[in-house]
């Protein structure tokens, strides 16, 4: 099963996307579980680096839209390293 971590600002979109995914029958071929920051205990103000490491350490895909390369702990910078 694939676990998707939904960033705080895209939780609603993630739920809609997962609903469409399930309605199309894709979940039978590719089981997916959606988790939120609240469910995992990740603080909402966590750095991109901390969120990325948490997702990687727990074999999760990260669904986000606002992570950037504006600091040394940004998502893009973290991935590049």
N, CA, C and O atoms as a MOPAC input file, in Angstrom:
PM7 MOZYME 1SCF
protein

 N      0.83700 1    -1.18100 1     0.00000 1
 C      0.00000 1     0.00000 1     0.00000 1
 C      0.88000 1     1.24100 1     0.00000 1
 O      1.88400 1     1.31100 1     0.70900 1
 N      0.48800 1     2.20500 1    -0.79800 1
 C      1.19000 1     3.47700 1    -0.85700 1
 C      0.52700 1     4.44500 1     0.10800 1
 O     -0.69700 1     4.57700 1     0.12700 1
 N      1.34600 1     5.12200 1     0.91200 1
 C      0.82700 1     6.11600 1     1.84600 1
 C      1.21800 1     7.49600 1     1.33000 1
 O      2.38300 1     7.76000 1     1.03600 1
 N      0.22400 1     8.36300 1     1.22800 1
 C      0.45400 1     9.72800 1     0.76400 1
 C      0.26900 1    10.67100 1     1.93900 1
 O     -0.77300 1    10.66700 1     2.59300 1
 N      1.28900 1    11.48000 1     2.20300 1
 C      1.22900 1    12.50500 1     3.24100 1
 C      0.76300 1    13.80100 1     2.58600 1
 O      1.44900 1    14.35100 1     1.72500 1
 N     -0.40000 1    14.28100 1     2.99600 1
 C     -0.95200 1    15.51600 1     2.44300 1
 C     -0.49300 1    16.69900 1     3.27800 1
 O     -0.75000 1    16.76000 1     4.48100 1
 N      0.18200 1    17.62800 1     2.63900 1
 C      0.60400 1    18.85700 1     3.30200 1
 C     -0.64600 1    19.61900 1     3.75600 1
 O     -1.70800 1    19.48300 1     3.14900 1
 N     -0.52500 1    20.40200 1     4.79700 1
 C     -1.66600 1    21.08300 1     5.41000 1
 C     -2.48600 1    21.89000 1     4.39800 1
 O     -3.71600 1    21.89000 1     4.45400 1
 N     -1.82100 1    22.56500 1     3.49300 1
 C     -2.52600 1    23.46600 1     2.57000 1
 C     -3.19500 1    22.75000 1     1.39700 1
 O     -3.86600 1    23.40200 1     0.59700 1
 N     -3.03600 1    21.43300 1     1.26800 1
 C     -3.67000 1    20.71100 1     0.15500 1
 C     -4.50800 1    19.51500 1     0.63000 1
 O     -4.82300 1    18.61900 1    -0.15300 1
 N     -4.85700 1    19.51600 1     1.89800 1
 C     -5.64200 1    18.38700 1     2.42400 1
 C     -6.95500 1    18.21600 1     1.66600 1
 O     -7.32400 1    17.09700 1     1.30900 1
 N     -7.65800 1    19.30800 1     1.42100 1
 C     -8.93700 1    19.23000 1     0.71000 1
 C     -8.77800 1    18.67900 1    -0.68800 1
 O     -9.54400 1    17.81400 1    -1.11300 1
 N     -7.78600 1    19.17700 1    -1.40600 1
 C     -7.52800 1    18.68600 1    -2.76200 1
 C     -7.11800 1    17.22100 1    -2.74400 1
 O     -7.49900 1    16.46000 1    -3.63300 1
 N     -6.35100 1    16.82100 1    -1.74500 1
 C     -5.91900 1    15.42300 1    -1.64100 1
 C     -7.11300 1    14.50500 1    -1.42600 1
 O     -7.17800 1    13.42300 1    -2.01100 1
 N     -8.04900 1    14.92500 1    -0.59800 1
 C     -9.24900 1    14.11600 1    -0.35600 1
 C    -10.05700 1    13.98000 1    -1.64000 1
 O    -10.52900 1    12.89100 1    -1.96600 1
 N    -10.21700 1    15.08600 1    -2.37200 1
 C    -10.95000 1    15.03700 1    -3.64500 1
 C    -10.24200 1    14.13400 1    -4.65700 1
 O    -10.88700 1    13.33700 1    -5.33800 1
 N     -8.93800 1    14.25800 1    -4.75200 1
 C     -8.16300 1    13.43800 1    -5.68400 1
 C     -8.27500 1    11.95900 1    -5.33400 1
 O     -8.45800 1    11.12000 1    -6.21600 1
 N     -8.16600 1    11.64200 1    -4.05400 1
 C     -8.27700 1    10.25500 1    -3.62400 1
 C     -9.68000 1     9.71700 1    -3.87900 1
 O     -9.83500 1     8.55700 1    -4.26100 1
 N    -10.70200 1    10.54200 1    -3.67300 1
 C    -12.06300 1    10.12400 1    -3.95900 1
 C    -12.25300 1     9.79000 1    -5.42700 1
 O    -12.89400 1     8.79500 1    -5.76300 1
 N    -11.70300 1    10.61100 1    -6.29800 1
 C    -11.77200 1    10.35300 1    -7.73800 1
 C    -11.01700 1     9.08100 1    -8.09100 1
 O    -11.48800 1     8.27100 1    -8.88900 1
 N     -9.86200 1     8.91500 1    -7.50100 1
 C     -9.02700 1     7.72600 1    -7.70000 1
 C     -9.79800 1     6.46200 1    -7.32000 1
 O     -9.80800 1     5.47800 1    -8.05800 1
 N    -10.44700 1     6.51200 1    -6.14400 1
 C    -11.21300 1     5.36200 1    -5.67100 1
 C    -12.45900 1     5.11400 1    -6.52900 1
 O    -12.78100 1     3.96600 1    -6.83600 1
 N    -13.15400 1     6.17700 1    -6.91300 1
 C    -14.37200 1     6.04600 1    -7.72200 1
 C    -14.07700 1     5.42900 1    -9.08900 1
 O    -14.92100 1     4.74200 1    -9.66500 1
 N    -12.88100 1     5.67700 1    -9.59800 1
 C    -12.48600 1     5.12900 1   -10.90000 1
 C    -12.04600 1     3.66900 1   -10.78900 1
 O    -11.78900 1     3.02000 1   -11.80300 1
 N    -11.96000 1     3.15900 1    -9.57800 1
 C    -11.57400 1     1.76900 1    -9.38700 1
 C    -10.07700 1     1.52200 1    -9.32500 1
 O     -9.63500 1     0.37500 1    -9.26400 1
 N     -9.29800 1     2.58800 1    -9.34000 1
 C     -7.84400 1     2.43500 1    -9.32000 1
 C     -7.32300 1     1.88100 1    -8.00500 1
 O     -6.25600 1     1.26800 1    -7.97200 1
 N     -8.05600 1     2.08700 1    -6.92700 1
 C     -7.57200 1     1.63700 1    -5.62200 1
 C     -7.48600 1     0.11300 1    -5.52400 1
 O     -6.75600 1    -0.41800 1    -4.68600 1
 N     -8.22900 1    -0.58300 1    -6.37700 1
 C     -8.13200 1    -2.04100 1    -6.39500 1
 C     -6.79400 1    -2.50300 1    -6.96500 1
 O     -6.26300 1    -3.53700 1    -6.56000 1
 N     -6.25800 1    -1.73500 1    -7.89900 1
 C     -4.96800 1    -2.07400 1    -8.50800 1
 C     -3.79100 1    -1.46800 1    -7.75800 1
 O     -2.69600 1    -2.02900 1    -7.72000 1
 N     -4.04300 1    -0.31200 1    -7.16600 1
 C     -2.98300 1     0.45900 1    -6.53700 1
 C     -3.51900 1     1.03500 1    -5.22500 1
 O     -3.95900 1     2.18500 1    -5.19100 1
 N     -3.48600 1     0.24700 1    -4.14400 1
 C     -4.03900 1     0.71700 1    -2.87000 1
 C     -3.28600 1     1.93900 1    -2.33700 1
 O     -2.05600 1     1.97000 1    -2.29900 1
 N     -4.05700 1     2.93400 1    -1.93100 1
 C     -3.48600 1     4.18700 1    -1.43900 1
 C     -4.17200 1     4.56900 1    -0.13400 1
 O     -5.37900 1     4.39500 1     0.03200 1
 N     -3.37800 1     5.08800 1     0.77400 1
 C     -3.91700 1     5.61900 1     2.03400 1
 C     -3.42700 1     7.05000 1     2.17800 1
 O     -2.24500 1     7.32800 1     1.97800 1
 N     -4.31300 1     7.94000 1     2.51800 1
 C     -3.98900 1     9.34700 1     2.69900 1
 C     -3.85500 1     9.63900 1     4.18200 1
 O     -4.72800 1     9.27100 1     4.96800 1
 N     -2.76100 1    10.30300 1     4.57700 1
 C     -2.57800 1    10.72500 1     5.96700 1
 C     -2.29000 1    12.22300 1     5.99500 1
 O     -1.77000 1    12.78900 1     5.03300 1
 N     -2.63500 1    12.84700 1     7.10500 1
 C     -2.43500 1    14.28300 1     7.27300 1
 C     -1.36000 1    14.55700 1     8.31600 1
 O     -0.93300 1    13.65600 1     9.03700 1
 N     -0.93200 1    15.80200 1     8.38500 1
 C      0.03000 1    16.19000 1     9.40600 1
 C     -0.54000 1    15.88400 1    10.79000 1
 O      0.16400 1    15.37800 1    11.66300 1
 N     -1.81100 1    16.19300 1    10.97800 1
 C     -2.45100 1    15.97100 1    12.27300 1
 C     -2.39400 1    14.49600 1    12.67600 1
 O     -2.09600 1    14.17800 1    13.82700 1
 N     -2.67600 1    13.60200 1    11.73400 1
 C     -2.65200 1    12.16400 1    12.02800 1
 C     -1.25900 1    11.67800 1    12.41000 1
 O     -1.11100 1    10.78900 1    13.24900 1
 N     -0.24300 1    12.26400 1    11.79200 1
 C      1.12300 1    11.81300 1    12.03200 1
 C      1.79000 1    12.53300 1    13.19100 1
 O      2.82900 1    12.09500 1    13.68500 1
 N      1.19200 1    13.64100 1    13.62700 1
 C      1.79100 1    14.41200 1    14.71200 1
 C      2.82800 1    15.41400 1    14.24500 1
 O      3.51800 1    16.01700 1    15.06700 1
 N      2.95100 1    15.60100 1    12.94500 1
 C      3.89700 1    16.58700 1    12.42100 1
 C      3.33800 1    17.98700 1    12.68700 1
 O      2.20100 1    18.27100 1    12.31100 1
 N      4.11000 1    18.86200 1    13.32300 1
 C      3.63300 1    20.23400 1    13.53700 1
 C      3.41500 1    20.94500 1    12.19000 1
 O      4.18000 1    20.75400 1    11.24400 1
 N      2.36000 1    21.76400 1    12.12400 1
 C      2.02900 1    22.44300 1    10.88200 1
 C      3.11800 1    23.40900 1    10.41800 1
 O      3.21100 1    23.70700 1     9.22700 1
 N      3.93500 1    23.89700 1    11.33800 1
 C      4.97700 1    24.85000 1    10.97500 1
 C      6.34100 1    24.18700 1    10.78800 1
 O      7.36900 1    24.86000 1    10.86000 1
 N      6.35800 1    22.88600 1    10.55100 1
 C      7.61100 1    22.15600 1    10.34500 1
 C      8.33000 1    22.65100 1     9.09500 1
 O      7.70000 1    23.08600 1     8.13100 1
 N      9.63800 1    22.57800 1     9.12900 1
 C     10.42000 1    22.96200 1     7.95300 1
 C     10.21700 1    21.93800 1     6.84100 1
 O      9.84900 1    20.79000 1     7.08900 1
 N     10.46400 1    22.37600 1     5.62200 1
 C     10.37700 1    21.47000 1     4.47800 1
 C     11.28300 1    20.26400 1     4.68000 1
 O     10.91000 1    19.13200 1     4.37200 1
 N     12.48000 1    20.52300 1     5.20200 1
 C     13.45600 1    19.44800 1     5.41100 1
 C     12.90700 1    18.38700 1     6.36400 1
 O     13.04300 1    17.18900 1     6.11400 1
 N     12.28800 1    18.83100 1     7.45200 1
 C     11.74200 1    17.89000 1     8.42400 1
 C     10.60300 1    17.07900 1     7.80700 1
 O     10.51900 1    15.86900 1     8.01600 1
 N      9.72600 1    17.74300 1     7.04500 1
 C      8.59900 1    17.05700 1     6.41000 1
 C      9.11500 1    16.03200 1     5.40700 1
 O      8.63800 1    14.89700 1     5.38400 1
 N     10.07600 1    16.41400 1     4.58200 1
 C     10.63100 1    15.50300 1     3.57600 1
 C     11.27700 1    14.29200 1     4.24600 1
 O     11.06100 1    13.15500 1     3.82400 1
 N     12.05400 1    14.53400 1     5.27000 1
 C     12.71500 1    13.41400 1     5.96100 1
 C     11.69300 1    12.48500 1     6.60800 1
 O     11.85200 1    11.26400 1     6.57300 1
 N     10.65400 1    13.05300 1     7.19400 1
 C      9.61000 1    12.22700 1     7.79100 1
 C      8.96400 1    11.34900 1     6.72900 1
 O      8.79200 1    10.14700 1     6.92900 1
 N      8.60800 1    11.95200 1     5.60100 1
 C      7.97500 1    11.19600 1     4.51700 1
 C      8.91500 1    10.09900 1     4.01100 1
 O      8.48200 1     8.96500 1     3.80900 1
 N     10.17400 1    10.41700 1     3.80800 1
 C     11.13500 1     9.43400 1     3.31300 1
 C     11.35800 1     8.31000 1     4.32300 1
 O     11.40200 1     7.13800 1     3.94900 1
 N     11.49700 1     8.66000 1     5.58900 1
 C     11.72500 1     7.64900 1     6.62900 1
 C     10.54300 1     6.71100 1     6.80400 1
 O     10.70500 1     5.59100 1     7.28900 1
 N      9.35200 1     7.16100 1     6.41300 1
 C      8.14200 1     6.36200 1     6.56200 1
 C      7.60000 1     5.86300 1     5.22600 1
 O      6.44800 1     5.43900 1     5.12900 1
 N      8.44900 1     5.92000 1     4.19500 1
 C      8.08100 1     5.43400 1     2.85300 1
 C      6.77200 1     6.04200 1     2.34100 1
 O      5.90800 1     5.33900 1     1.81800 1
 N      6.64600 1     7.35600 1     2.50100 1
 C      5.45100 1     8.06500 1     2.07100 1
 C      5.75400 1     8.93300 1     0.84900 1
 O      6.88000 1     9.38700 1     0.64700 1
 N      4.72100 1     9.14700 1     0.04700 1
 C      4.78400 1    10.15700 1    -0.99800 1
 C      4.28600 1    11.45400 1    -0.38400 1
 O      3.36600 1    11.43800 1     0.43400 1
 N      4.87900 1    12.57600 1    -0.76500 1
 C      4.47000 1    13.86800 1    -0.23200 1
 C      3.64800 1    14.61100 1    -1.27600 1
 O      4.10300 1    14.82300 1    -2.40000 1
 N      2.43800 1    15.00300 1    -0.90000 1
 C      1.55100 1    15.76600 1    -1.77000 1
 C      1.52900 1    17.18900 1    -1.23100 1
 O      0.99900 1    17.43700 1    -0.14800 1
 N      2.10400 1    18.12400 1    -1.98400 1
 C      2.23800 1    19.50100 1    -1.51400 1
 C      2.19900 1    20.45000 1    -2.69400 1
 O      2.29800 1    20.03000 1    -3.84700 1
 N      2.05400 1    21.74100 1    -2.39700 1
 C      2.12600 1    22.72100 1    -3.47400 1
 C      2.88100 1    23.98500 1    -3.08900 1
 O      3.07100 1    24.85900 1    -3.93600 1
 N      3.31200 1    24.10900 1    -1.85800 1
 C      3.93200 1    25.37600 1    -1.47900 1
 C      5.36100 1    25.26000 1    -0.98200 1
 O      5.90200 1    26.22300 1    -0.43800 1
 N      5.96100 1    24.14500 1    -1.14900 1
 C      7.35900 1    24.00600 1    -0.72600 1
 C      8.22700 1    24.58900 1    -1.83900 1
 O      7.88400 1    24.46800 1    -3.01500 1
 N      9.34000 1    25.21500 1    -1.48600 1
 C     10.12700 1    25.95900 1    -2.48000 1
 C     11.61700 1    25.85900 1    -2.20700 1
 O     12.06000 1    24.97000 1    -1.48000 1
 N     12.38900 1    26.76700 1    -2.78600 1
 C     13.84500 1    26.77600 1    -2.60000 1
 C     14.29700 1    28.12000 1    -2.03100 1
 O     15.32800 1    28.65700 1    -2.43800 1
 N     13.52900 1    28.65700 1    -1.09700 1
 C     13.83200 1    29.97700 1    -0.55900 1
 C     14.77000 1    29.95600 1     0.64000 1
 O     15.17800 1    31.01500 1     1.11600 1
 N     15.12000 1    28.77400 1     1.13700 1
 C     16.02400 1    28.69800 1     2.28200 1
 C     16.82200 1    27.40200 1     2.21200 1
 O     16.57600 1    26.54700 1     1.36100 1
 N     17.78100 1    27.27500 1     3.12300 1
 C     18.60100 1    26.06100 1     3.12400 1
 C     17.80400 1    24.83100 1     3.54800 1
 O     18.23300 1    23.70700 1     3.28600 1
 N     16.65300 1    25.01800 1     4.19700 1
 C     15.80200 1    23.89700 1     4.58700 1
 C     14.60000 1    23.73800 1     3.66000 1
 O     13.65900 1    23.01700 1     3.99300 1
 N     14.61800 1    24.39600 1     2.50800 1
 C     13.49900 1    24.28800 1     1.56600 1
 C     13.44600 1    22.89100 1     0.97000 1
 O     14.43900 1    22.16300 1     0.95600 1
 N     12.26300 1    22.53400 1     0.47800 1
 C     12.08100 1    21.19100 1    -0.09000 1
 C     13.00800 1    20.97300 1    -1.26900 1
 O     13.68200 1    19.94500 1    -1.34000 1
 N     13.05400 1    21.90700 1    -2.18500 1
 C     13.89900 1    21.70800 1    -3.35800 1
 C     15.36600 1    21.57300 1    -2.97700 1
 O     16.06900 1    20.71000 1    -3.50200 1
 N     15.83000 1    22.42500 1    -2.06300 1
 C     17.21800 1    22.32500 1    -1.62000 1
 C     17.48600 1    20.99400 1    -0.93200 1
 O     18.53100 1    20.38100 1    -1.14900 1
 N     16.55500 1    20.54900 1    -0.11000 1
 C     16.69900 1    19.27000 1     0.60000 1
 C     16.79300 1    18.11700 1    -0.38200 1
 O     17.64900 1    17.24500 1    -0.23600 1
 N     15.92200 1    18.10500 1    -1.38000 1
 C     15.94100 1    17.03400 1    -2.37000 1
 C     17.24600 1    17.05100 1    -3.16000 1
 O     17.81400 1    15.99600 1    -3.44200 1
 N     17.71900 1    18.22900 1    -3.51400 1
 C     18.97700 1    18.33400 1    -4.26400 1
 C     20.15500 1    17.76000 1    -3.47500 1
 O     21.06500 1    17.15500 1    -4.04300 1
 N     20.11900 1    17.95900 1    -2.17800 1
 C     21.21400 1    17.43100 1    -1.33900 1
 C     21.11200 1    15.93600 1    -1.23600 1
 O     21.93700 1    15.30500 1    -0.57600 1

